[in-house]
Amino acid sequence: MITPMIREIKKKYPDCFLATLTNPNTAKIMTNNPYVDEILIDDLSKKTFWKVIKQLRELRFTDGLLAIPTERAAYQMMFAGIKTRAGEGHKLYEIISGMRSVDRHGYSPLKHETDYCMDTARKIGIKSDNMSLEIYVTDEEKKEAIEILSRYGVEENDYKIMIHTGSLGSSSNWSEDKYLALIKEMLNLEIPKMKIFLTAVEMSDSFLKDIRLINDDRVIDISGNWGDLRQFIKVISVMDIFISNSTGPLHIADALNLKCLGIYCHRPMNSAKYWGIINKRSINLEVPGEYCDRNCSQDKQTCNFENGIRIDQVINGIKTLLN
């Protein structure tokens, strides 16, 4: 969600030195980004806390933006002597470290998470409203992805649809039974050379058994076979359609400008308005407000998401994306 602010900062200040500070896994998202001059890594261990501060001091940063509220990074920027620092919210450590604050006003009015991230950049003069996400994958990396898929009998000109059924509990989601029913319906679609890839590492043994019982080699489980996040990004980049609920891989697919279909709860902090796919090639399906009011608890903590979006709605969405 920080790639738009990175791009807009570099466009506003083309001669600036711009670096990101991330954990080793997240750094894979920044690879090949033309707007990033250096990718700094923090493994978040106690023994490297001051090592990172030393790196920041040596690079003599004038401005630091804390896009994700993190106490460790807030103090690292302070001890590194970065004069102008901006963060989101009013965390105690942000107050102690003397950080400029971006107030989300209780998320009212509600807007996309990328826009909240951009608010920190607005503290240093950025005025852009371009929220498009970006991840850069080279042609060579895409060739590598095709080689990985070829081990499963997949050809480059196959029509490739990825379904990520998991969310690790980060958002409302369908049951595996419903995803199974969706897959069966998709197999009835007349899509030449279609291959359906399953990627969620949390898929249950019973679900995978049911998938095998379908006995259709167009459905391929490729979960748990990634060396790192970058390899997963490469494989996502060669898909034709990506289907999931609101979760990290869906946002990666959005940033790769793929045709995506996302399913969302109606609750404000899980809604498409807050987490939805941004690229114009895609479809966001959200549980209707009337359904939510009728079937979910009044405080919206008990969710009836399972039946809020029908399988035929997703099938119709896929048909739209095929055109």
N, C-alpha and C positions, 0 to 999 in steps of 0.2 A: 504493500500500500504506500510505500515511500518513493517508488520510482517516479511518480509525477512531480513531486517536489524536487527531486534530484535534477530532472530534466529542466524544469522551469528556473531553478537557481542558476544552472549553467548557461541557459539562454539569456538570463538577465545579466549575469556577470561572467561572460565567456572567458575572461582571463584569470578567473579565480582558480585556486587549487581546491578540488572537492574530493573528500574521502568519506567512506562509510566505515562505521565501527559496528561489527556484527559478530554473532557466534559463528563457528566454523560451518555449520549447516546452512544458515541463512545467507552466508557469503556466496553460496553457489548461485543464488538468484541474481547477484550483481555481476557475475562473470560476463565479459564482452560488452558491458554497458559503456557506450561511448562518452557518457557524461561523467563517469567516475574516473578520477585520476589515480586513486589508490584504494584498495580494499584492506582495511585493518581488521585483524581478528582478535577477539577476546574469548578465550575458552571458559571464562567465568569461574575459574578456580581461584582460591585464596592467594596462591603463590604468584599469580600473574597480575594481580590488581595493580601493583606499583609499576610493573613492567609496561603495562598499557599507558599509564600516566606519563612515563618517561618517553614513550613513542609520541604521544600527543604533544608534549613539551618541545620535543625536537622538531616537530613539524610546524610549530608556532601558529596554531590556528587562531583566528580572530573571532570566529563565530562557531557556535555549537548548537545543534537542534536536537532535542530529545523527543523524537517522534513517538516512541513507545515509552511510557512512564517506567523507568528503571532506576532504582536507587543507586546501584553500583555505578552506572554510567554517569549519573548526575554528579556524584562525588569525584569521579575520574575527571570530568570536564572542569570542575571547580579547582581541583588540585593541580591540573595541568595549566592553570592560569588563562583559560579561555575567557576573554573579557565579556563578550555578548553571548548569553546562553538563554535559550527559550525551551519551555516544556509545556506539556498539556496537563491541565488540572491544577489542583492546589494541594499536592502531597506535602507532608511535613518536610521530607528531605529536599524538596524543591524550594521550600521557604528558607530552610537552613542554609542551603547552598547559594541563595541569592539569585535564583533563576527567574527570568521573566515568565509570566504565566499566561497561557491561553485558556480562557474560560469557555467550557462547553455549555454553560447555562442550563445544566440538567438535560442536555441533548434536546433542547427546544429552541428553535425548530430543528427537527431531525434532518440530518443530511448524511451523505455517504462518508464512510470512514476515511477515504482518501482526502476528502475535503477537510475533515478535522486535522489530518496530518499536514495538509497544506497551510492550515492556520499558523503553524509554527514558522513556516517559511515566510508567511506574510509579516511576521515580526521583523524581518530583515529586508523588507521592501518588495517582496514578490506579490504580484497582483493578478496572476493568471487564474483562470477558472478551467483550464484544460486538465481533466482528471484521468485521462487515459493511462492505463497501466502498460508497462513495457518490460519484457524479458527478451534478451537477444540470444538467438541460437544460430550458429554458423551452418553453412551448407555441409561442411565436413561432419559436424555433430549430427545433422539429420541423416546423413549416410550411415553413421555409426548406429543410429536408432533403427534404421531399416535392417541393418545387419543383425541387430539383437532380435528383432521380430522374425527374421527369416529362420531362426532356430525353431520357431513354432510353426513353420510352414507358411508363413505370411509373405505375400508378394508386395512389391512396392505399389502396384496399381490396385490393390484391394481397397475396398471402402471401409475405413477403420473407425469404429465407434468405441470410445472408452466409457465405461460405467464405473464410477467410484462410489461404492455403496456405504462407505464408512464416514464417520465424522469425529471419532474418538470422544463423543459426547459434547462437542463444542456447539452443536445446534440441533434443532429438531430434525428427525429423519424418519424415513419409511422403515418398516420392518423388512427383514430379508425375504419373507414370504411375498411381500408386495413387489420387491425388486425381481424375484423369481418370476412372478406373473408378468411383469413388464418385459422381461427378456423373452419369455415364450411368445408374447404378442409381437415383439420386434422380429422374431424369426419368421413370422408370417408376412412381413413386409417384403415387397418385391424390390429389394436393393441388390443389384448385381455385385457379386464378389464381396459381400459384406462379411466383416469379421467384428465380433464383439469382444472387447478386452475387459477383464475384471482385475482391479488393481488394489482393492482395500486389504491391508494386512490383517484387519480384524474380522474378516469373513469367517463364519463358524464352519466347523467340520460338517455339520448337517446341511448347511446351505451348499457347500461345495459338492457334497454327495448328491443333492438334488440336481445340481448343475450337470454332474456326470450322467445322471439318469436321463436327462434330456437326450443324450447321445447325439449331439450335433457338434461337429468339429468347427463350426463357425463361432462357438463360444469358447474363449481361451482365457484361462487363469494365468496371469503374469504377475501376481502379487508376490512380495517377498523375494524378488530377484534383483534388487537394486543395490549397486555398490554404494551409491550416495544419492543425494537429492538431485545433483546435476544430471546423473544418468536418467532419473525419472523425468526430469524436465525435457531431456532430449527425446524420449519416447512420446511424451505428451505432444511435443511440437509437430509430430508427423500424423497426428490423428485428424480425421475429418470432422468428427463431432465428439464433444465431451459432455457427459451427463452426470450430474451429482446434486446433492443438497449443498447448502452453503458450507464450504470447507476449503482448506488451503489449496488442494490440487485444482479446484474449480477456479480459484483466483489466479493460479499459475496459467491455466488454459486461457483465461480472459486476457492476461498480460501477453500471451503469445498470439492474440487476435484470432483464436479459433472460434468456430461456431460452437456455442455452448448452450446447454439447457439447464438452468438451475431451478431447484424447487425450494421454496421459502415459507417459513412460518409468517403469520401476520403480526406477531408481537413486535413492537418497535425495534428492539435491539437484535432481533433475528430477521428483520424484514428485508425485502429487496432494496428498499430505499437506503438502508444502512450498509448492507453487504452485497448488493446485487451486481451482476455482471455489467460492466461498463461498455464494452465494445459493441458496436452497432450491428454486428452480424448475429447476435445471440438473442435468447429468449429467457426472461425471468418469469417463472410461474409462482404466484404467491397465494396462500390460502385466503379466500375472500373474507373481508371484515365481518360480514353478516354471519358466515359460518363460524368464525372464531367466537363471536359474541354468543351464539346459540350453544356451542358445543364445548367450549373451553371454560375453565373456572373464571370467576369474576376477576381475580387478581392475575390471570393469565399464566399462572405458574403450573397448572395442570393442563397439558396440551393434548388436543385430539388431532394432531397433525396427520396421522395415518390416513384418515379418510377425507382430509381437507383438500387434497389434490388427487384427482382420479387418474388411473392408468391411461384412459383414452385421451386425456388432456396432454399427457406427455407424448403419446403416439402422434397426436395431431401436431404437436410442436416439432417432433422429428420430421414429419412430412413437410412442414414449412421450411425447416432448415435444409432439406434436400433440394429445394428449388433455388 
